[in-house]
Amino acid sequence: SSLGTSFAVMSESRSEDGGTDSVCSGTTRRQSVVLKENRAPSAHRKVASVSCLSPRVPGETTETKERHKICKMNTQLDSTKDELKAKTREAKEMQHLVATKDRKLDELQRRMEELVADRREAHQRISDAESERDAKRRQLHEREQELLALQRKCDHLRSTVEERGKRLERKDEDHKDVAFESKRLKATVEELKERLAAREKDNRGLEQSLKHQELRTSQLEQGLRENVTVLEETLRRADSRRNELEERARLLDFEAEQGDSALAAERQRTEELQRRIGRLEADVKRGIDEQVCRAAEHRQVETDLQCARSRIASLEDTLKRKEDAEQRAKSDVEGLKSELATARDRLHSLEDELRRFGEARCSELVSRSEKAEAHVRSLMSDIDKEKTRREELELRIAQIEASSLAERRCEELESRAQVAEAKAGSVSDELHRLREWAEEQSLRELTMETMRLEELKKVSEDVNRKVEEACREVVAENKTLQRKLARFEGDAHGADGAGALDGQENAMLSKEQVERLNSELSALQQELHEVKAQGEEERRTLEIRAVRAEADAALAADELAEAHEAQVSPREHPCTPLVPVGSDTCDQVVTIRCLLIDGRWARLVEARLHQHYQDVADETLWYVRKTAGLWQQMVISHSRDEDRLARQSSEANRLDEELDKLREQNQEPRTPGRSTVPLPRTPSKKLIDSRADILAGIEDDRPEALRHDRQEIVRHARAHRRASERASTEYLHLATLVEQVLLLHDVRTSSTSASSSGTCPPSPARSDAGSDSATPAALLSRVRELASRLTSSTLRTEAVRGDGQTEAETQQAEARGVD
């Protein structure tokens, strides 16, 4: 009855707890059937009356009760045998499940190997990136060495430019000496003028003897007036031709090329004119000799004139020497120009090398070369001034000769010639001023261009510095990632969340850096476009100014040509000195050609410099874009590798945990059953606790439905754990009850062994019961083993079922998350 009540209580507790174990429900049903079979007879059955009963032996009732108990125990043992058979079948099923778990373990190990291979590939990528970084550092060192070599070359060029500057200074000193001699010649010419003024007073007394020459002098006067009118007309035409300057600028190159042929023709014409002038002078001399024969005073005047001519010849010799000195100076200037051309070629060759490296040195060399060119231009301007002064001296000498021959009329002509000379000097001064203004403007623009280039260089240096800082940051991030990977390898439990967070933070930082670099790159592009636009505008203004300067030069050349044509007509007259004017025009044409060539070279140099600066700016922009794209690609690949490593590490940790759990599950069925109390419940409880903790500790960033499902799974696992604990306590209570029954049986058998004398013959049922009760220890051990196996099997099945349910639910949740 106690066993029946215990089993009934156990079944009621199971029904109240709502357990889901099929095995436990089957056992409770079988036990209820056994209890129904061994139930006491009902009240409606017939019971023998007291009168019909025979007197029994006092120990007979107890023996029958014990026999009934033994029979019940036998029936219970049979039921337990059936249950053991069912448990063996369940054990076979469990072995089959273990085999499936082994297969799953093999698959998980294969996945682990794949993950390890992926991690090795990631390490290899990181090592490749570091090798590329080292290669870039080596390239940077090589470029620095090349930059040092270029700096040495620039220092050498600087020394050569300084030497040339010294040579130019020496040339300046020589030019100053020439200017001093020209001043001295001017002083002598003024003295001659004073003496001529004194002679004019003497010539006034001879006017009566020279009346027969009035006709010829009137003709000369008329010719000179015509020449003056022609000169005035040429001046007016010069004013009108300034408006037509732009049209004549296009034909300037062609006229410069044909200048040589024109000069040759002009020289032939001047030679013919000189021969004609010589013949005319001979005629004049013959007429003068006839007149001198009539008057001694006229002879004296002639002797004075011859002395003056001798002095003029000496002056002409000195002027020739000056011309030779000027020719030597020109040759020196041409040599300097050739040296400047070679220096320009060297600069052009160095520009190709300096496109990648320091532009500061290049800008310094360009500025120095420009200074040297400006100095050469100043020398050329000084030479032009000396030529103009020489021309003025020649014109004054011609005026002196004309005044000695033409007397009073020559004074008016001289004044007119002086006015024309003043106008020509003002025109030449204006041309010189325009040239200086153009040179100053070009120098100012070049200095502004150099300043802009320096600003661009500073901007490029800032960009390079920022790129290097980004490189250092990426290298530091790579190092931190390597440390994190090492930490992941050493500590596989507890670093998943931290690694994922670090990877996300690094990815965010790298994205911010890339955005900042992109914004800086866009700003630099805008600045570069603005600089390009300003450079184009300045180039256009320079071209316009150069065209205007060329037009002014062409206008001056036309004016000089017209003056030359105007001076050619009076040369046919015997009294006009036209010998030195042809050489002056040739020199002027040569100077104009030199100026035109210089202007062309200046335009070419300016265009070349502008193109070079634009190429350098484009190259820096391309380099900045390329480096920004490379670093952006590296950051993107780095973030991808970080995400992949985080996923692989989390997957590896999860697989490790599952592998450990499966190993524990595989080891549990092989552990031998314990025969002592308390029963072994720690492994299953530990497994269930670890599973519940894992499920509770997982960071769930999925939707609320998945989180609710996971909480339900954890709740079911905890309920199963509580049910298993209750079942184990119930089985322990059953075991204690069985022990108490067996102990009671031993006591009673020992107490009745002495009083059993054999009054009643033993029945076969009693003999069977005695044979069964002969081994109570064996019976107790069997009951204990049965209880231990039953509890362990129920706990294992519950754990396995809970694990299966949790695994299925987690797989479904992962599939939903992937979808």
C-alpha positions in Angstrom: 0.0 0.0 0.0 2.9 2.4 0.8 4.4 1.6 -2.7 1.1 2.2 -4.3 0.6 5.5 -2.5 4.1 6.6 -3.4 3.6 5.8 -7.1 0.2 7.5 -7.0 1.8 10.6 -5.4 4.5 10.6 -8.0 2.0 10.3 -10.9 -0.1 13.1 -9.4 3.0 15.3 -9.1 3.9 14.5 -12.7 0.4 15.4 -13.8 0.5 18.7 -11.8 4.0 19.7 -13.2 2.9 19.0 -16.8 6.0 17.0 -17.8 6.5 16.2 -21.4 8.6 13.1 -21.1 7.0 10.1 -22.9 9.0 7.5 -21.1 7.9 8.8 -17.6 4.3 8.9 -18.7 4.6 5.3 -20.0 6.1 4.2 -16.7 3.4 5.9 -14.6 0.7 4.2 -16.8 2.3 0.8 -16.3 2.6 1.4 -12.5 -1.0 2.4 -12.3 -2.0 -0.9 -14.1 0.1 -2.9 -11.6 -1.5 -1.1 -8.7 -4.9 -1.9 -10.1 -4.0 -5.6 -10.4 -2.6 -5.8 -6.9 -5.5 -3.8 -5.4 -7.3 -5.2 -2.3 -10.6 -7.0 -2.8 -13.6 -4.8 -2.9 -16.3 -4.7 -0.2 -19.1 -6.5 -2.1 -17.1 -9.7 -2.3 -18.2 -12.5 -0.1 -16.3 -12.8 3.1 -16.3 -15.9 5.3 -18.0 -15.5 8.6 -16.3 -15.9 11.8 -18.2 -19.1 12.5 -17.1 -20.7 9.3 -13.4 -19.9 9.8 -11.2 -22.4 11.4 -8.8 -21.3 14.0 -5.5 -20.4 12.5 -2.0 -20.4 13.6 -1.0 -17.1 15.1 1.8 -16.5 12.6 -0.3 -17.5 9.6 -1.8 -14.1 8.8 1.6 -12.4 8.7 3.0 -15.1 6.5 0.2 -14.7 4.0 0.7 -11.0 4.0 4.3 -11.4 3.4 3.6 -13.8 0.6 1.2 -11.3 -0.9 3.9 -8.6 -0.6 6.4 -10.9 -2.3 4.0 -11.6 -5.1 3.5 -7.9 -5.6 7.2 -7.4 -5.6 7.6 -10.1 -8.2 5.0 -8.4 -10.4 6.8 -5.2 -9.9 10.0 -6.8 -10.9 8.4 -8.1 -14.1 7.1 -4.7 -14.9 10.6 -3.3 -14.3 12.0 -5.9 -16.6 9.7 -4.7 -19.3 10.7 -1.2 -18.6 14.4 -2.2 -18.8 13.7 -3.7 -22.2 12.1 -0.4 -23.3 15.1 1.4 -21.8 17.5 -0.7 -23.8 15.6 0.2 -26.9 15.8 3.8 -26.0 19.5 3.3 -25.3 19.9 2.0 -28.9 18.1 5.0 -30.2 20.3 7.2 -28.1 23.4 5.5 -29.7 21.9 6.2 -33.1 21.5 9.9 -32.0 25.1 9.9 -30.8 26.3 8.7 -34.2 24.4 11.5 -35.9 26.0 13.9 -33.5 29.4 12.5 -34.4 28.7 13.2 -38.0 27.6 16.8 -37.1 30.9 17.1 -35.2 32.9 16.1 -38.3 31.0 18.7 -40.3 31.7 21.3 -37.6 35.4 20.4 -37.6 35.5 20.8 -41.4 33.9 24.3 -41.1 36.4 25.1 -38.4 39.2 24.3 -40.8 37.7 26.5 -43.5 37.4 29.3 -41.0 41.1 28.9 -40.0 42.1 29.0 -43.7 40.1 32.2 -44.2 41.8 33.7 -41.2 45.2 32.8 -42.6 44.2 34.5 -45.9 43.3 37.6 -43.9 46.8 37.5 -42.2 48.4 37.1 -45.6 46.6 40.2 -46.9 47.7 42.2 -43.9 51.3 41.2 -44.5 51.0 42.1 -48.2 49.7 45.6 -47.2 52.7 46.0 -44.9 55.1 45.0 -47.6 53.5 47.5 -50.0 54.0 50.2 -47.3 57.7 49.3 -47.0 58.1 49.5 -50.7 56.5 53.0 -50.8 58.8 54.0 -48.0 61.8 52.9 -50.1 60.5 54.8 -53.1 60.1 57.9 -50.9 63.7 57.6 -49.8 64.9 57.2 -53.4 62.9 60.4 -54.3 64.5 62.2 -51.5 67.9 61.2 -52.8 67.0 62.5 -56.3 65.8 65.7 -54.7 69.1 66.2 -53.1 70.9 65.6 -56.4 68.6 68.2 -58.0 69.4 70.6 -55.2 73.1 70.2 -55.9 72.4 70.9 -59.6 70.5 74.0 -58.7 73.4 75.2 -56.5 75.7 74.7 -59.4 73.4 76.7 -61.7 73.2 79.4 -59.1 77.0 79.7 -59.0 77.1 79.9 -62.8 74.4 82.6 -62.8 76.4 84.6 -60.2 79.4 84.4 -62.4 77.4 85.6 -65.3 76.1 88.4 -63.1 79.7 89.4 -62.4 80.5 89.4 -66.1 77.5 91.6 -66.7 78.6 94.0 -64.0 82.0 94.3 -65.8 80.1 95.0 -69.0 78.2 97.7 -67.2 81.5 99.3 -66.1 82.7 99.2 -69.7 79.4 100.8 -70.8 79.9 103.5 -68.2 83.3 104.3 -69.7 81.8 104.5 -73.1 79.1 106.9 -71.8 81.9 109.0 -70.2 83.7 109.3 -73.6 80.4 110.1 -75.3 79.9 113.0 -72.8 83.4 114.2 -73.6 82.6 114.1 -77.3 79.5 116.2 -76.6 81.6 118.8 -74.8 83.9 119.0 -77.8 80.9 119.3 -80.2 79.6 122.2 -78.1 83.0 123.9 -78.3 82.9 123.5 -82.1 79.5 125.1 -82.1 80.8 128.1 -80.3 83.7 128.4 -82.7 81.3 128.1 -85.6 79.2 130.9 -84.1 82.3 133.1 -84.1 83.0 132.1 -87.7 79.4 133.0 -88.7 80.1 136.6 -87.9 83.0 136.6 -90.4 80.9 134.9 -93.0 78.3 137.6 -92.9 80.9 140.0 -94.5 81.2 137.6 -97.4 77.5 137.6 -98.3 78.1 140.1 -101.1 80.6 137.8 -102.8 78.3 134.9 -102.7 75.2 136.5 -104.3 75.7 134.5 -107.5 75.1 131.4 -105.5 71.6 132.5 -104.3 69.9 130.5 -107.0 71.5 127.3 -105.9 71.0 128.1 -102.3 67.3 128.9 -103.0 67.0 125.5 -104.6 68.7 123.9 -101.6 66.3 125.8 -99.3 63.4 124.6 -101.3 64.6 121.0 -101.1 65.2 121.2 -97.4 61.7 122.7 -96.9 60.3 119.8 -98.8 62.2 117.5 -96.6 60.9 119.2 -93.5 57.4 119.0 -94.8 57.9 115.3 -95.6 59.2 114.8 -92.0 56.2 116.5 -90.6 53.9 114.4 -92.8 55.7 111.3 -91.6 55.1 112.3 -88.0 51.4 112.8 -88.7 51.3 109.5 -90.4 53.0 107.9 -87.4 50.2 109.2 -85.3 47.7 107.8 -87.7 49.6 104.5 -88.0 49.4 103.9 -84.3 45.7 103.1 -84.8 46.7 100.6 -87.5 49.2 98.9 -85.3 47.3 95.7 -84.7 47.0 95.0 -88.4 50.7 95.5 -89.0 51.6 93.3 -86.0 50.7 90.1 -88.0 53.1 91.0 -90.8 55.9 91.8 -88.4 57.5 88.4 -88.6 57.5 88.4 -92.4 59.0 91.8 -92.5 61.7 90.8 -90.0 62.6 87.9 -92.2 62.8 90.1 -95.2 64.8 92.7 -93.3 68.1 91.3 -94.5 67.2 91.6 -98.2 65.9 95.1 -97.5 69.0 96.1 -95.7 71.2 94.8 -98.6 69.1 96.9 -101.1 69.3 99.9 -98.8 73.0 99.6 -98.5 73.3 99.5 -102.3 71.2 102.6 -102.6 73.2 104.3 -99.9 76.4 103.5 -101.8 75.0 104.9 -105.0 73.9 108.0 -103.1 77.3 108.3 -101.6 78.9 108.2 -105.1 76.5 110.8 -106.3 77.1 112.9 -103.3 80.9 112.6 -103.9 80.4 113.8 -107.5 78.2 116.6 -106.3 80.8 117.5 -103.6 83.5 117.6 -106.3 81.4 120.0 -108.3 80.8 122.1 -105.3 84.5 122.1 -104.6 85.3 123.2 -108.1 82.8 126.1 -107.8 84.2 127.0 -104.4 87.8 127.0 -105.7 86.8 129.4 -108.4 85.3 131.7 -105.8 88.3 131.3 -103.5 90.6 132.5 -106.2 88.7 135.7 -106.2 88.8 136.2 -102.5 91.5 135.4 -100.0 89.1 135.6 -97.1 87.1 132.9 -98.7 90.2 130.8 -98.8 90.7 131.3 -95.1 87.2 130.2 -94.5 87.8 127.1 -96.6 90.9 126.3 -94.6 88.9 126.7 -91.4 86.3 124.4 -92.9 88.9 121.9 -93.8 90.2 122.0 -90.3 86.7 121.5 -89.1 86.3 118.6 -91.5 89.5 117.1 -90.2 88.2 117.3 -86.7 84.9 115.8 -87.9 86.9 113.0 -89.5 88.7 112.5 -86.2 85.4 112.5 -84.5 84.1 110.0 -87.1 87.1 107.8 -86.3 86.3 108.0 -82.6 82.7 107.2 -83.5 83.9 104.2 -85.5 85.9 103.0 -82.6 82.8 103.5 -80.5 80.9 101.5 -83.0 83.5 98.8 -82.9 83.2 98.8 -79.1 79.4 98.6 -79.5 79.8 95.7 -81.9 82.0 93.9 -79.4 79.4 94.7 -76.7 76.8 93.3 -79.1 78.9 90.2 -79.6 79.3 89.8 -75.9 75.5 90.3 -75.5 74.9 87.7 -78.1 77.3 85.4 -76.3 75.4 86.1 -73.1 72.2 85.4 -75.0 73.6 82.1 -76.2 74.6 81.3 -72.7 71.1 82.2 -71.5 69.7 80.0 -74.3 71.8 77.1 -73.0 70.7 77.9 -69.5 67.1 77.9 -70.7 67.7 74.5 -72.3 69.1 73.2 -69.0 66.1 74.7 -67.2 63.8 73.0 -69.6 65.6 69.7 -69.1 65.4 70.2 -65.3 61.8 71.1 -65.5 60.9 67.6 -66.6 62.9 66.3 -63.6 61.4 68.8 -61.2 57.8 68.0 -62.1 57.8 65.4 -59.3 60.0 67.1 -56.8 60.7 70.5 -55.1 59.4 73.4 -57.2 60.9 76.0 -54.8 64.4 75.6 -56.2 63.0 75.7 -59.7 61.1 78.9 -59.0 64.3 80.4 -57.5 66.2 79.5 -60.7 63.5 80.9 -62.9 63.4 84.1 -60.9 67.2 84.5 -61.2 67.2 83.7 -64.9 64.4 86.3 -65.3 66.5 88.8 -63.4 69.5 88.0 -65.7 67.3 88.5 -68.7 66.0 91.7 -67.3 69.6 92.9 -66.7 70.4 92.0 -70.3 67.4 93.9 -71.5 68.5 96.9 -69.5 71.9 96.6 -71.2 70.2 96.5 -74.5 68.2 99.5 -73.6 71.4 101.3 -72.6 73.0 100.4 -75.9 69.9 101.7 -77.7 70.3 104.9 -75.7 74.0 105.2 -76.8 72.9 104.6 -80.4 70.4 107.4 -80.1 73.0 109.6 -78.6 75.5 108.8 -81.4 72.8 109.5 -83.9 72.2 112.8 -82.2 75.9 113.6 -82.4 76.0 112.7 -86.1 72.9 114.8 -86.8 74.6 117.7 -85.0 77.7 117.3 -87.0 75.6 117.3 -90.1 73.9 120.4 -88.9 77.3 122.0 -88.4 78.4 121.1 -91.9 75.1 122.4 -93.3 75.4 125.6 -91.3 79.0 126.1 -92.6 77.8 125.7 -96.2 74.3 127.2 -96.1 75.0 130.1 -93.7 71.7 131.7 -92.4 69.3 129.2 -94.0 71.0 126.4 -92.2 70.1 127.9 -88.8 66.5 127.6 -89.6 67.0 124.1 -91.0 69.0 123.2 -87.9 66.2 124.5 -85.6 63.7 122.5 -87.6 66.0 119.4 -87.5 66.4 119.9 -83.7 62.6 120.0 -83.4 62.3 116.8 -85.4 65.1 115.3 -83.3 63.3 116.3 -80.2 60.1 114.7 -81.5 62.1 111.6 -82.5 63.7 111.6 -79.1 60.3 111.9 -77.4 59.0 109.1 -79.5 62.1 107.0 -78.7 61.7 107.9 -75.0 58.1 106.9 -75.1 59.0 103.6 -76.8 61.7 103.0 -74.2 59.2 103.9 -71.4 56.7 101.5 -72.9 59.3 98.8 -73.0 60.3 99.4 -69.4 56.6 99.3 -68.5 56.1 96.1 -70.3 59.1 94.5 -68.7 58.0 95.7 -65.2 54.6 94.3 -65.9 56.0 91.0 -67.0 58.3 90.8 -63.9 55.4 91.7 -61.6 53.2 89.0 -63.2 56.0 86.5 -63.0 56.5 87.3 -59.3 52.8 86.8 -58.7 52.9 83.6 -60.6 55.8 82.4 -58.5 53.9 83.3 -55.3 50.9 81.4 -56.5 53.1 78.4 -57.3 54.5 78.6 -53.8 51.0 78.6 -52.4 50.2 75.6 -54.5 53.3 73.9 -53.2 52.2 74.6 -49.7 48.8 73.2 -50.4 50.4 70.0 -52.0 52.6 69.7 -48.9 49.6 69.9 -46.6 47.8 67.3 -48.6 50.9 65.0 -48.6 51.2 65.5 -44.8 47.5 64.6 -44.3 47.9 61.5 -46.5 50.9 60.5 -44.4 48.9 61.0 -41.3 46.1 58.8 -42.7 48.7 56.2 -43.6 50.0 56.2 -40.1 46.5 55.9 -38.7 45.8 52.9 -41.0 49.1 51.3 -39.9 48.1 51.8 -36.3 44.7 50.3 -37.0 46.4 47.3 -38.6 48.5 46.8 -35.6 45.5 47.0 -33.3 43.7 44.5 -35.5 46.7 42.2 -35.3 46.7 42.5 -31.5 43.0 41.8 -31.4 43.4 38.7 -33.7 46.1 37.4 -31.3 43.8 38.1 -28.4 41.0 36.2 -30.2 43.2 33.3 -30.8 44.4 33.2 -27.2 41.0 34.0 -25.6 38.1 32.4 -27.6 35.5 33.1 -24.8 34.3 36.5 -23.9 36.0 38.7 -26.6 33.5 38.4 -29.4 31.3 41.4 -28.5 34.4 43.6 -27.8 36.0 42.6 -31.1 32.8 43.4 -33.0 32.5 46.7 -31.3 36.2 47.6 -31.9 35.8 46.6 -35.6 32.7 48.8 -36.0 34.5 51.7 -34.3 37.5 51.3 -36.5 35.3 51.1 -39.6 33.5 54.3 -38.6 36.8 56.1 -38.0 38.1 55.0 -41.3 34.9 56.1 -43.1 35.2 59.5 -41.4 38.8 59.9 -42.5 37.9 59.0 -46.0 35.1 61.6 -46.0 37.4 64.2 -44.6 40.0 63.4 -47.3 37.3 63.6 -50.0 36.2 67.0 -48.7 39.8 68.3 -48.7 40.3 67.0 -52.2 37.2 68.8 -53.5 38.4 72.0 -51.8 41.8 71.6 -53.5 40.2 71.0 -56.8 38.1 74.2 -56.5 41.3 76.1 -55.6 43.1 74.6 -58.6 40.3 75.6 -60.9 40.4 79.1 -59.6 44.1 79.3 -60.0 43.8 77.9 -63.6 41.2 80.5 -64.4 43.4 83.3 -63.0 46.4 82.0 -64.9 44.4 81.9 -68.2 43.3 85.5 -67.6 46.8 86.6 -66.8 48.1 84.8 -69.9 45.6 86.5 -72.1 46.5 89.9 -70.7 50.2 89.2 -71.2 49.5 88.2 -74.8 47.5 91.3 -75.4 50.3 93.4 -73.9 53.0 91.6 -75.9 51.0 92.2 -79.0 50.7 95.9 -78.1 54.4 96.1 -77.5 55.2 94.4 -80.8 52.8 96.9 -82.4 54.6 99.8 -80.8 57.9 98.4 -82.0 56.5 98.0 -85.5 55.2 101.5 -85.4 58.7 102.8 -84.3 60.2 100.8 -87.1 57.8 102.3 -89.6 58.6 105.7 -88.3 62.3 105.1 -88.7 61.8 103.8 -92.2 59.7 106.8 -93.1 62.4 109.1 -91.6 65.0 107.2 -93.6 62.9 107.6 -96.8 62.5 111.2 -96.1 66.2 111.6 -95.6 67.0 109.8 -98.8 65.5 112.5 -101.0 67.7 115.3 -99.8 70.8 113.2 -100.1 70.8 113.7 -103.9 71.6 117.3 -103.1 75.4 117.9 -102.8 75.2 120.0 -99.6 73.4 117.5 -97.4 75.6 115.0 -95.3 73.8 111.7 -95.8 76.7 109.3 -95.3 76.2 108.3 -91.6 72.4 108.2 -91.8 72.3 104.9 -93.8 74.4 103.2 -91.1 72.1 104.6 -88.5 69.0 103.1 -90.2 70.8 99.8 -90.5 71.6 99.8 -86.9 68.0 100.8 -86.1 66.7 97.9 -88.2 69.1 95.5 -86.5 68.0 96.8 -83.0 64.3 96.5 -84.0 64.9 92.9 -85.2 66.7 92.2 -81.9 63.8 93.6 -80.0 61.3 91.6 -82.0 63.3 88.4 -81.4 63.5 89.2 -77.7 59.8 89.8 -77.6 59.2 86.5 -79.3 61.5 84.7 -76.9 59.8 86.4 -73.9 56.4 85.3 -75.2 57.7 81.7 -75.7 59.2 81.6 -72.3 56.0 82.9 -70.7 53.9 80.4 -72.5 56.3 77.6 -71.6 56.3 78.6 -67.9 52.5 78.8 -67.9 52.3 75.4 -69.5 54.8 74.0 -67.1 52.9 75.4 -64.1 49.7 74.1 -65.4 51.2 70.6 -65.9 52.6 70.7 -62.4 49.3 71.6 -61.0 47.5 68.8 -63.0 50.1 66.3 -61.9 49.7 67.2 -58.2 45.9 67.0 -58.5 46.2 63.6 -60.2 48.6 62.4 -57.5 46.3 63.6 -54.8 43.3 61.9 -56.4 45.2 58.7 -56.9 46.5 58.6 -53.3 43.0 59.4 -51.9 41.5 56.6 -54.1 44.1 54.1 -52.9 43.6 54.9 -49.3 39.9 54.8 -49.7 40.1 51.3 -51.3 42.5 50.2 -48.5 40.1 51.5 -45.8 37.1 49.8 -47.5 39.0 46.5 -47.8 40.2 46.9 -44.2 36.6 47.4 -42.9 35.5 44.4 -45.0 38.3 42.2 -43.5 37.4 43.4 -40.0 33.7 42.4 -40.5 34.7 39.1 -42.0 37.1 38.4 -39.2 34.5 39.3 -36.6 32.0 37.0 -38.2 34.5 34.2 -38.5 35.6 34.6 -34.9 32.0 34.6 -33.6 31.2 31.5 -35.8 34.4 29.8 -34.5 33.5 30.5 -30.9 29.9 29.2 -31.4 31.2 26.1 -33.1 33.7 25.5 -30.3 30.9 25.8 -27.7 28.7 23.4 -29.7 31.6 21.0 -30.0 32.2 21.1 -26.3 28.6 20.5 -25.6 28.3 17.6 -28.0 31.4 16.0 -26.5 29.9 16.2 -23.1 26.7 14.7 -24.4 28.6 11.9 -26.0 30.5 11.2 -22.8 27.4 11.1 -20.6 25.9 7.8 -21.9 29.2 6.0 -21.4 29.5 6.8 -17.7 28.7 3.8 -15.5 25.6 4.0 -13.4 26.1 4.7 -9.8 24.8 2.3 -7.1 24.8 4.7 -4.3 22.6 7.5 -3.2 22.6 10.4 -4.0 22.0 9.9 -7.8 24.3 11.6 -10.4 22.6 14.7 -11.5 25.5 17.2 -11.7 26.5 16.6 -15.4 23.0 17.0 -16.8 22.3 20.0 -14.6 25.6 21.6 -15.6 24.9 21.0 -19.2 21.4 22.5 -18.9 22.8 25.5 -16.8 25.4 26.2 -19.4 22.9 25.9 -22.2 20.5 28.3 -20.4 23.4 30.7 -19.7 24.6 30.6 -23.3 21.1 31.3 -24.5 20.6 34.1 -22.0 24.0 35.6 -22.6 23.8 35.8 -26.4 23.7 39.4 -27.7 20.4 39.6 -29.6 20.3 42.4 -32.0 17.5 40.8 -34.0 13.8 41.7 -33.9 11.6 41.4 -30.9 9.9 38.2 -32.1 13.2 36.3 -32.2 14.1 37.7 -28.8 10.8 36.5 -27.4 11.3 33.0 -28.9 14.7 32.8 -27.3 13.3 33.8 -23.9 10.6 31.1 -24.3 13.3 28.5 -25.1 15.2 29.5 -22.0 12.0 29.3 -19.9 11.3 25.8 -21.2 14.8 24.7 -20.4 14.5 25.9 -16.9 11.1 24.2 -16.5 12.6 20.9 -17.7 15.4 21.3 -15.3 13.0 21.8 -12.4 11.0 18.7 -13.5 14.1 16.6 -13.7 15.1 17.7 -10.2 11.6 16.8 -8.9 11.8 13.4 -10.6 15.2 12.7 -9.0 13.8 13.6 -5.5 10.8 11.3 -6.1 13.0 8.4 -7.1 15.2 9.0 -4.1 12.1 8.9 -1.9 11.0 5.6 -3.7 14.5 4.1 -3.0 14.3 5.0 0.7 10.8 3.4 0.9 12.1 0.2 -0.8 15.0 0.0 1.6 12.6 0.4 4.5 10.4 -2.4 3.2 13.3 -4.7 2.7 14.7 -4.0 6.2 11.2 -4.7 7.6 11.2 -8.0 5.7 14.6 -9.0 7.1 13.5 -8.2 10.7 10.3 -10.2 10.4 11.9 -13.2 8.7 14.5 -13.3 11.5 11.7 -13.1 14.2 9.6 -15.9 12.7 12.4 -18.3 11.7 12.5 -19.8 15.3 8.7 -20.3 15.6 8.1 -21.9 12.3 7.6 -25.6 13.4 5.7 -26.9 10.4 2.1 -27.4 11.8 0.7 -26.4 8.4 2.3 -27.9 5.4 3.8 -25.3 3.1 2.0 -24.5 -0.1 3.8 -24.3 -3.4 3.1 -20.5 -3.4 4.9 -20.2 -0.2 7.8 -22.2 -1.5 8.1 -19.8 -4.5 8.0 -16.8 -2.2 10.7 -18.2 0.0 12.9 -18.9 -3.0 12.5 -15.4 -4.2 13.0 -13.9 -0.8 16.2 -15.9 -0.4 18.2 -13.0 -2.0 17.0 -9.7 -0.7 20.3 -8.0 -1.2 20.2 -8.8 -4.9 16.7 -7.5 -5.0 17.8 -4.3 -3.3 20.7 -3.8 -5.7 18.5 -4.4 -8.7 16.0 -1.8 -7.5 18.8 0.7 -6.9 20.2 0.2 -10.4 16.8 0.5 -11.9 16.1 3.8 -10.1 19.5 5.2 -11.0 19.2 4.3 -14.6 15.7 5.5 -14.8 16.6 8.9 -13.3 19.7 9.3 -15.5 17.8 8.2 -18.6 15.0 10.6 -18.0 17.4 13.5 -17.3 19.3 12.7 -20.5 16.3 12.4 -22.6 15.0 15.7 -21.3 18.4 17.3 -21.9 18.6 15.9 -25.3 15.1 16.9 -26.2 15.7 20.4 -24.8 19.0 20.6 -26.8 17.3 19.4 -29.9 14.5 21.9 -29.5 16.9 24.8 -28.7 19.1 23.9 -31.7 16.1 23.7 -34.0 14.8 27.0 -32.8 18.2 28.7 -33.1 18.6 27.4 -36.6 15.1 28.6 -37.5 15.9 32.0 -36.0 19.2 32.2 -37.9 17.4 31.3 -41.1 14.9 34.1 -40.5 17.7 36.5 -39.8 19.5 35.6 -43.0 16.2 35.9 -44.9 
